[in-house]
Amino acid sequence: MFKDELWDSLKKATKPSFDRFDKLDKNYIFYLENLVTPKLITIFYWILLFAFITKGIGDIFEGDFFRGLVWVIGGSLASRVACELVVIVFHINENLHKINESTKNIDSFGNDNIEKDHYKR
């Protein structure tokens, strides 16, 4: 009950400034069931992309065209690949959870527990 009371007092204290805070589930904040990192990776990718393009354009204006071109093209591709690799890890995690949920009712012989219950009647 302590968590519920804490949650209610937190909602009351922030109600004037955070009206959308009521829409959040307490499990979202207190437990790690929903992942935030995949959403942050997109922001991180755009920051990296901006940094590499800015560095490349700066090098081009300083007179080193080829180094600037390498920064723009190489940095953009490297940041994209690195961020995609992180996102792939999270997609693998989601797929493993789906597989786990779908195989909970299957025993070691590949039989559904639902079929067993049907034949016991």
NORCOR-V576748 format. One record per residue. RES is the residue in one letter. SS is DSSP state (H for helix, E for strand, - for the rest). PHI is phi in whole degrees, 0 to 359 (NA if undefined). PSI is psi in radians with two decimals (999 if undefined). Layout:
RES:SS:PHI:PSI
RES:SS:PHI:PSI
This chain:
M:-:NA:-0.42
F:H:298:-0.66
K:H:295:-0.71
D:H:295:-0.73
E:H:295:-0.72
L:H:297:-0.74
W:H:297:-0.77
D:H:296:-0.73
S:H:292:-0.59
L:H:293:-0.70
K:H:294:-0.71
K:H:294:-0.67
A:H:290:-0.55
T:H:257:0.07
K:-:303:-0.80
P:-:297:-0.62
S:-:263:-0.41
F:-:233:1.39
D:H:291:-0.56
R:H:282:-0.10
F:H:295:-0.45
D:H:294:-0.47
K:H:286:-0.35
L:-:285:2.47
D:-:274:2.52
K:H:294:-0.43
N:H:293:-0.48
Y:H:294:-0.63
I:H:271:-0.78
F:H:273:-0.35
Y:-:237:2.80
L:-:260:0.72
E:-:280:-0.62
N:-:260:2.36
L:-:265:2.37
V:-:261:-0.50
T:H:302:-0.72
P:H:301:-0.54
K:H:287:-0.61
L:H:286:-0.45
I:H:297:-0.64
T:H:297:-0.77
I:H:295:-0.76
F:H:298:-0.68
Y:H:298:-0.77
W:H:294:-0.61
I:H:294:-0.78
L:H:297:-0.75
L:H:299:-0.79
F:H:298:-0.72
A:H:294:-0.78
F:H:292:-0.71
I:H:294:-0.72
T:H:296:-0.77
K:H:297:-0.75
G:H:295:-0.77
I:H:294:-0.65
G:H:298:-0.74
D:H:294:-0.64
I:H:296:-0.77
F:H:290:-0.40
E:-:280:-0.13
G:-:109:-0.07
D:-:256:1.47
F:H:296:-0.81
F:H:292:-0.68
R:H:294:-0.69
G:H:297:-0.69
L:H:295:-0.68
V:H:296:-0.72
W:H:297:-0.77
V:H:292:-0.91
I:H:284:-0.88
G:H:294:-0.76
G:H:294:-0.68
S:H:296:-0.79
L:H:293:-0.73
A:H:296:-0.74
S:H:293:-0.66
R:H:296:-0.81
V:H:296:-0.76
A:H:297:-0.77
C:H:291:-0.64
E:H:295:-0.64
L:H:298:-0.67
V:H:292:-0.73
V:H:295:-0.63
I:H:299:-0.69
V:H:300:-0.71
F:H:290:-0.62
H:H:293:-0.66
I:H:298:-0.73
N:H:299:-0.77
E:H:297:-0.75
N:H:294:-0.65
L:H:295:-0.64
H:H:294:-0.69
K:H:296:-0.74
I:H:296:-0.74
N:H:298:-0.75
E:H:295:-0.67
S:H:283:-0.35
T:-:256:0.18
K:-:294:-0.57
N:-:268:0.14
I:E:254:2.26
D:-:275:-3.04
S:-:291:-0.31
F:-:266:0.03
G:-:85:0.22
N:-:266:2.47
D:E:285:2.47
N:H:293:-0.44
I:H:294:-0.73
E:H:295:-0.70
K:H:300:-0.79
D:H:297:-0.61
H:H:293:-0.71
Y:H:282:-0.32
K:H:286:-0.38
R:-:290:999
